Amino acid sequence: MALLNFRKRDHAGFEPVNRDVVSLLQGYSIEVMPRTAAQIGDFRALLPEGTRVYVAHIDGTPIDEMVHTARRLAEDGFAVMPHFPARCIRDAAMLADWIARYQGEAGIDQALVLAGGVAQPVGAFDSSIQLLQTGLFDKAGFKRLHVAGHPEGNRDIDPEGGTTNVDQALLWKQKFSTETDAEMALVTQFAFEAQPLIDWADRLQAAGITLPVHVGIAGPAKLQTLIKFAIACGVGPSLKVLQKRAMDVTKLLLPYEPTQVVAELAAHKAANPQSNLAQVHFFPLGGINANAQWAIENGGESTRPAQLS
């Protein structure tokens, strides 16, 4: 079975044919950065009404740019979820300031809380758990808190490999979800194979971790672009799949689309409705426009842009 879908785009029609995929794509979320968001003239022409848009905080991005992007998206009617990367936050006072600015200037009440991709913390925090332990999100009345999931492990957390530390952290977050008033979910790094994601989600449930899983999916992009991002983001076994594909010149020249991996995840969810695989979270590595267009073509009415609704 093909793990990746490489095909020429067919503009003959936009009517989706896979109803399981339509169901899984309902309520999808997508990630942007201030730099990429600034290139989009009108998000309402691309995204469904109320789409959750994560605003990624890359190290070195001024908080002013983050808040400005969040405010713009919120004013357009989207549910905005900015990143709070622990290793980029100096202390509790800085965290409180960010929360206050997002709330006061953009009306934000949800956050993706994560360690962050920098090697050395700038201050007191180096994990999402430490940010959650401050109690500042609950004090501010945040309604939704998402945390990171690592289906392929994470060498920053488990330097020797394996998943021991990652698993212990997830158990802590599961317990925390019963103590906070905020709704919680896991958001995974992007991957290119469905079965490892399915197996990981099943393993979590068996261990008593029942947080909904929002599966990270790389949007349409050139294969070379995907390999570059996969290396930078520490993607594990999935990277080998991409590298194997790159050896085939005919596939190297065609754009990647996530059709196959999404279809396999959707089929599993349809056959196993009790699965904690809840929805899709897109990383638009080949551009926001291309990702939104793929969703429109495959997602039916629920992915119709807000401007057309």
C-alpha positions in Angstrom: 0.0 0.0 0.0 1.3 3.4 -1.0 2.3 5.5 2.1 2.5 8.8 0.3 0.3 10.1 -2.5 2.0 11.8 -5.4 -0.2 12.8 -8.3 -0.9 15.6 -10.7 -3.6 17.9 -9.4 -7.0 17.3 -11.0 -9.1 20.5 -11.3 -12.0 18.7 -12.9 -14.1 19.0 -9.8 -14.1 19.6 -6.1 -16.8 17.1 -4.9 -15.1 14.8 -2.3 -15.6 11.1 -2.9 -14.4 9.8 0.5 -17.0 10.4 3.2 -14.7 9.1 5.9 -12.2 11.7 5.0 -14.9 14.4 4.9 -15.8 13.4 8.5 -12.2 13.5 9.8 -11.5 16.9 8.1 -14.5 18.5 9.8 -13.2 21.1 12.3 -9.6 20.8 11.1 -7.0 23.2 12.4 -4.0 24.8 10.8 -0.7 26.4 11.8 0.7 29.7 10.6 3.6 32.0 11.6 3.4 35.8 11.6 5.6 35.9 8.5 3.5 33.5 6.5 0.2 35.0 7.7 1.3 38.4 6.5 1.4 37.0 3.0 -2.3 36.1 3.0 -4.6 38.9 2.0 -7.8 37.3 3.2 -8.0 34.2 5.4 -11.7 34.1 5.1 -11.3 33.3 1.4 -9.4 30.2 2.4 -10.5 28.8 5.7 -13.9 27.7 7.1 -15.7 29.9 9.6 -14.3 29.5 13.1 -11.3 27.4 12.1 -8.8 27.0 14.9 -5.6 28.7 13.7 -2.4 28.1 15.7 0.1 30.9 15.7 3.6 29.4 15.9 6.1 31.3 18.0 9.5 30.8 16.4 12.5 31.8 18.6 13.3 35.4 18.0 9.8 36.5 16.9 8.8 39.6 18.9 5.7 39.2 21.0 4.3 42.3 19.2 4.2 40.4 15.9 2.6 37.4 17.6 -0.2 39.5 19.2 -0.7 41.5 16.0 -1.2 38.2 14.0 -3.5 36.8 16.7 -5.6 39.9 16.8 -6.0 40.0 13.0 -7.1 36.4 12.9 -9.5 36.8 15.8 -11.1 39.8 14.2 -11.7 37.7 11.1 -13.7 35.2 13.3 -11.2 32.5 13.8 -10.4 30.6 17.0 -6.8 31.6 17.6 -4.4 29.4 19.6 -0.9 30.9 20.0 2.1 28.9 21.0 3.6 29.3 24.4 7.1 27.8 24.1 8.6 27.3 27.6 12.2 27.6 26.6 11.6 31.0 25.1 9.9 32.4 28.2 12.2 33.9 30.8 10.0 33.7 34.0 6.5 33.7 35.4 6.3 37.5 35.0 7.0 37.2 31.3 4.4 34.4 30.9 1.8 36.5 32.7 2.6 39.4 30.4 2.1 37.3 27.3 -1.2 35.9 28.6 -2.4 39.4 29.5 -1.4 40.8 26.1 -3.1 38.0 24.1 -6.2 38.4 26.2 -6.4 42.1 26.4 -5.4 42.9 22.8 -6.7 39.9 20.9 -9.3 38.3 23.1 -7.4 35.0 23.2 -8.5 32.2 25.7 -6.6 29.2 24.4 -3.0 28.1 24.0 -0.7 25.4 22.7 1.7 24.9 25.6 5.0 23.2 24.7 8.7 23.1 25.5 9.8 24.8 22.3 12.5 23.9 19.8 15.4 25.8 21.2 18.4 23.9 22.8 18.9 26.1 25.8 16.1 27.7 27.9 16.4 31.5 28.2 15.3 31.3 31.8 13.4 29.3 34.4 11.3 27.1 32.2 12.2 24.1 30.0 9.0 22.1 29.7 5.3 22.6 29.1 4.6 21.0 32.5 6.4 23.9 34.3 4.2 26.4 32.4 1.0 24.6 33.4 2.2 24.3 37.0 2.3 28.1 37.3 -1.5 28.1 37.3 -1.5 31.3 35.2 -3.6 29.9 32.4 -6.3 28.8 34.8 -6.1 32.1 36.7 -6.7 33.9 33.4 -9.7 31.7 32.6 -8.3 30.0 29.5 -10.9 27.7 28.1 -8.6 25.4 26.0 -5.0 24.1 26.5 -3.4 21.9 24.1 0.0 20.1 24.6 2.3 18.2 22.3 2.2 14.5 21.4 5.2 12.6 20.0 4.2 9.4 18.2 7.8 8.9 17.0 9.4 9.9 20.3 11.3 13.0 21.0 15.1 13.0 21.5 15.0 16.3 23.4 12.9 14.5 26.1 14.3 11.0 25.8 17.9 11.6 24.7 18.7 7.8 24.6 15.7 7.0 22.5 12.5 5.3 23.6 9.5 7.0 25.1 9.9 6.6 28.9 10.0 10.3 29.7 7.5 11.3 27.1 5.1 8.7 28.5 5.5 9.9 32.0 4.9 13.5 30.9 1.7 12.4 29.1 0.4 10.7 32.3 1.0 13.9 34.2 -0.9 15.9 31.6 -3.7 13.4 31.7 -4.0 13.9 35.4 -3.7 17.7 35.0 -6.7 17.6 32.6 -8.9 16.5 35.4 -7.8 19.4 37.6 -8.1 22.3 35.2 -11.3 23.8 33.9 -9.8 24.1 30.4 -10.4 21.5 27.8 -7.3 19.7 26.8 -6.0 17.8 23.7 -2.8 16.4 22.3 -1.4 17.8 19.0 1.2 15.7 17.3 4.2 16.5 15.2 3.5 15.8 11.5 4.2 12.2 10.2 3.8 10.5 6.9 2.5 7.0 7.8 -0.9 6.3 9.3 -0.3 3.0 11.1 2.3 4.2 13.6 0.0 7.1 14.5 -2.9 4.6 15.0 -0.7 2.3 17.1 0.5 5.2 19.2 -3.0 6.5 19.9 -4.2 2.9 20.8 -1.2 2.5 23.2 -2.1 5.8 24.9 -5.7 4.7 25.4 -4.5 1.4 26.8 -2.3 3.3 29.3 -5.2 5.4 30.5 -4.4 8.5 28.5 -7.7 9.5 26.9 -7.0 13.1 25.8 -8.2 13.6 22.2 -5.5 13.4 19.6 -5.3 16.0 16.9 -3.1 14.4 14.3 -0.4 16.5 12.7 -0.5 16.3 8.9 1.9 17.9 6.4 0.0 19.8 3.8 0.8 19.7 0.0 4.4 20.5 -0.7 7.4 19.6 -2.8 9.2 16.5 -1.6 12.4 18.4 -1.1 10.6 20.9 1.1 9.1 18.1 3.2 12.5 16.5 3.7 14.0 19.8 4.8 11.3 20.5 7.4 11.2 16.8 8.6 15.0 17.0 9.4 14.6 20.4 11.1 11.7 19.2 13.2 13.2 15.9 14.2 10.7 13.7 12.5 11.8 10.0 13.0 10.9 6.9 10.9 8.6 9.0 8.6 11.7 10.7 7.3 13.0 7.4 5.9 9.8 7.0 3.9 10.4 10.4 2.3 14.0 9.7 1.6 13.1 6.4 -0.1 10.6 8.2 -2.3 13.2 10.9 -3.2 15.3 8.2 -4.9 12.5 7.8 -7.5 13.0 10.8 -9.8 9.5 10.5 -11.2 8.0 11.0 -7.8 10.6 13.6 -6.8 9.2 16.0 -9.4 5.5 15.6 -8.4 4.0 17.4 -5.5 3.2 15.5 -2.3 -0.4 15.5 -1.1 -1.6 13.9 2.2 -4.5 12.0 0.5 -3.4 8.5 1.4 -2.3 9.0 5.0 -5.5 11.0 5.7 -7.7 8.3 4.0 -6.1 5.6 6.1 -6.6 7.5 9.3 -10.2 8.3 8.4 -10.9 4.7 7.6 -9.6 3.7 11.0 -11.6 6.3 12.8 -14.8 5.2 10.9 -14.2 1.6 11.8 -13.2 2.4 15.4 -15.3 5.4 16.5 -14.1 5.0 20.1 -10.5 5.9 18.9 -9.1 9.0 20.5 -8.0 10.2 17.0 -10.2 13.2 17.0 -9.3 15.5 14.0 -6.6 16.7 11.7 -4.1 19.6 12.4 -2.3 20.8 9.3 1.2 22.0 9.0 1.1 24.0 5.7 4.7 23.3 4.7 4.0 24.0 1.0 2.0 27.2 1.7 -1.3 28.1 3.3 -3.1 28.5 0.0 -2.1 25.0 -1.3 -3.1 23.5 2.1 -6.5 25.2 2.2 -7.2 24.3 -1.4 -6.5 20.6 -0.7 -8.9 20.7 2.3 -11.6 22.3 0.2 -11.3 19.6 -2.5 -11.4 16.8 0.0 -13.5 18.0 2.9 -16.9 18.8 1.6 -19.2 21.5 3.0 -17.4 21.7 6.3 -14.2 23.0 4.6 -16.0 25.7 2.5 -14.3 29.0 3.1 -16.0 31.5 5.4 -16.3 34.0 2.6 -18.4 31.6 0.6 -20.6 30.3 3.5 
